[in-house]
């Protein structure tokens, strides 16, 4: 479920630019989780940190999901 929400926000970045996700939050099990947009030399990442497991779920600019 988190992956689908993150992918929908990823699509917004492509359609409207990175400002489309600025200050966005995801609602997961009743908790608002801040969305983090991070630019780097090889592209960008969009990710959230689970308040339950403290793990990151990242979607890269190429659409690949990474669970850390």
C-alpha positions as CSV (number, residue, x, y, z in Angstrom):
1,X,0.0,0.0,0.0
2,X,2.8,2.5,0.9
3,X,4.4,1.6,-2.4
4,X,1.3,2.6,-4.4
5,X,1.0,5.9,-2.6
6,X,4.6,6.7,-3.1
7,X,4.4,5.8,-6.8
8,X,1.4,8.1,-7.2
9,X,3.4,10.9,-5.7
10,X,6.4,10.0,-8.0
11,X,4.1,10.4,-11.0
12,X,3.2,13.9,-9.7
13,X,6.8,14.9,-9.8
14,X,7.0,13.9,-13.5
15,X,3.7,15.7,-14.4
16,X,4.0,18.8,-12.3
17,X,7.6,19.1,-11.1
18,X,9.2,18.6,-7.7
19,X,7.1,21.4,-6.2
20,X,4.0,19.2,-6.5
21,X,5.3,17.1,-3.6
22,X,6.7,19.8,-1.4
23,X,5.4,19.6,2.2
24,X,3.3,16.5,1.2
25,X,2.5,13.9,3.8
26,X,1.3,10.3,3.5
27,X,-1.3,8.9,5.9
28,X,-0.4,5.4,7.0
29,X,-2.4,3.6,9.7
30,X,-3.7,7.0,11.0
31,X,-0.2,8.6,11.2
32,X,0.9,11.4,8.9
33,X,4.4,10.7,7.6
34,X,6.4,13.4,5.9
35,X,7.5,12.8,2.3
36,X,11.1,13.6,1.6
37,X,12.4,14.8,-1.8
38,X,16.1,14.5,-2.2
39,X,18.2,15.7,-5.2
40,X,21.7,14.4,-5.8
41,X,24.2,14.4,-8.6
42,X,22.8,11.3,-10.4
43,X,19.1,12.3,-10.1
44,X,16.6,12.3,-7.2
45,X,14.8,10.2,-4.6
46,X,11.4,10.4,-3.1
47,X,11.1,8.6,0.2
48,X,9.3,8.1,3.5
49,X,10.6,6.6,6.8
50,X,8.2,4.2,8.5
51,X,7.4,5.4,12.0
52,X,6.8,1.7,12.9
53,X,10.0,0.0,11.6
54,X,12.2,3.1,11.1
55,X,13.0,1.8,7.6
56,X,13.1,3.9,4.4
57,X,11.0,3.1,1.3
58,X,12.6,5.0,-1.6
59,X,11.5,5.5,-5.1
60,X,14.2,6.6,-7.5
61,X,13.9,8.9,-10.5
62,X,13.8,5.8,-12.7
63,X,10.9,4.3,-10.8
64,X,12.8,1.6,-9.0
65,X,11.7,0.9,-5.4
66,X,14.2,0.3,-2.7
67,X,13.5,-0.9,0.9
68,X,16.2,0.0,3.4
